[in-house]
Amino acid sequence: MVSTVPQEGWSGCKNGMLLALAATNFDAFITVDKNLPYQQNVSKLAITVFVLDAHSNELPHLLPLVPSLEHALATHKPGTYAVLSG
């Protein structure tokens, strides 16, 4: 299942609470927030965080990262994070 933070009703949640909520319902959390892995201890959560590192967070800049993301999703380990850049 794929969902967004607003679709889940989690808008306004701080990163720590957001990741805790996501970990109860999802296997992976995908973000463009490059600081998130340094601000949160992902190793204590049963979720993988993927940081998309693109020129901007606009779709044309993120789309080239999709093949790397698909591969990473297939091989991810809970409690880790990965930065995907193009």
Contacts in CASP RR format, 6 or more apart in sequence:
PFRMAT RR
TARGET T0000
AUTHOR 0000-0000-0000
METHOD contacts of the structure
MODEL  1
MVSTVPQEGWSGCKNGMLLALAATNFDAFITVDKNLPYQQNVSKLAITVF
VLDAHSNELPHLLPLVPSLEHALATHKPGTYAVLSG
1 26 0 8 1.000
3 26 0 8 1.000
5 11 0 8 1.000
5 13 0 8 1.000
5 18 0 8 1.000
8 21 0 8 1.000
8 25 0 8 1.000
10 18 0 8 1.000
10 21 0 8 1.000
10 22 0 8 1.000
13 21 0 8 1.000
15 33 0 8 1.000
15 36 0 8 1.000
15 39 0 8 1.000
15 40 0 8 1.000
16 40 0 8 1.000
18 29 0 8 1.000
19 29 0 8 1.000
19 36 0 8 1.000
19 40 0 8 1.000
19 42 0 8 1.000
19 45 0 8 1.000
19 47 0 8 1.000
19 49 0 8 1.000
20 45 0 8 1.000
22 29 0 8 1.000
22 47 0 8 1.000
23 29 0 8 1.000
23 45 0 8 1.000
23 46 0 8 1.000
23 47 0 8 1.000
26 47 0 8 1.000
27 47 0 8 1.000
27 48 0 8 1.000
27 76 0 8 1.000
27 78 0 8 1.000
28 47 0 8 1.000
28 48 0 8 1.000
28 49 0 8 1.000
28 50 0 8 1.000
28 73 0 8 1.000
28 76 0 8 1.000
29 47 0 8 1.000
29 48 0 8 1.000
29 49 0 8 1.000
29 50 0 8 1.000
30 49 0 8 1.000
30 50 0 8 1.000
30 52 0 8 1.000
30 69 0 8 1.000
31 49 0 8 1.000
31 50 0 8 1.000
31 51 0 8 1.000
31 52 0 8 1.000
32 51 0 8 1.000
32 52 0 8 1.000
32 53 0 8 1.000
32 54 0 8 1.000
32 57 0 8 1.000
32 62 0 8 1.000
33 51 0 8 1.000
34 51 0 8 1.000
34 53 0 8 1.000
34 83 0 8 1.000
36 49 0 8 1.000
36 51 0 8 1.000
36 81 0 8 1.000
37 49 0 8 1.000
37 51 0 8 1.000
37 81 0 8 1.000
37 83 0 8 1.000
40 49 0 8 1.000
42 48 0 8 1.000
42 49 0 8 1.000
42 79 0 8 1.000
42 80 0 8 1.000
42 81 0 8 1.000
43 79 0 8 1.000
43 80 0 8 1.000
44 79 0 8 1.000
45 78 0 8 1.000
45 79 0 8 1.000
46 78 0 8 1.000
46 79 0 8 1.000
47 78 0 8 1.000
47 79 0 8 1.000
48 76 0 8 1.000
48 77 0 8 1.000
48 78 0 8 1.000
48 79 0 8 1.000
48 80 0 8 1.000
48 81 0 8 1.000
48 82 0 8 1.000
49 79 0 8 1.000
49 80 0 8 1.000
49 81 0 8 1.000
49 82 0 8 1.000
50 69 0 8 1.000
50 72 0 8 1.000
50 73 0 8 1.000
50 76 0 8 1.000
50 81 0 8 1.000
50 82 0 8 1.000
50 83 0 8 1.000
50 84 0 8 1.000
51 81 0 8 1.000
51 82 0 8 1.000
51 83 0 8 1.000
51 84 0 8 1.000
52 62 0 8 1.000
52 65 0 8 1.000
52 69 0 8 1.000
52 84 0 8 1.000
52 85 0 8 1.000
53 83 0 8 1.000
53 84 0 8 1.000
53 85 0 8 1.000
53 86 0 8 1.000
54 61 0 8 1.000
54 62 0 8 1.000
54 64 0 8 1.000
54 65 0 8 1.000
54 85 0 8 1.000
54 86 0 8 1.000
55 61 0 8 1.000
64 86 0 8 1.000
65 84 0 8 1.000
65 85 0 8 1.000
65 86 0 8 1.000
68 84 0 8 1.000
68 86 0 8 1.000
69 84 0 8 1.000
72 82 0 8 1.000
72 84 0 8 1.000
76 82 0 8 1.000
END
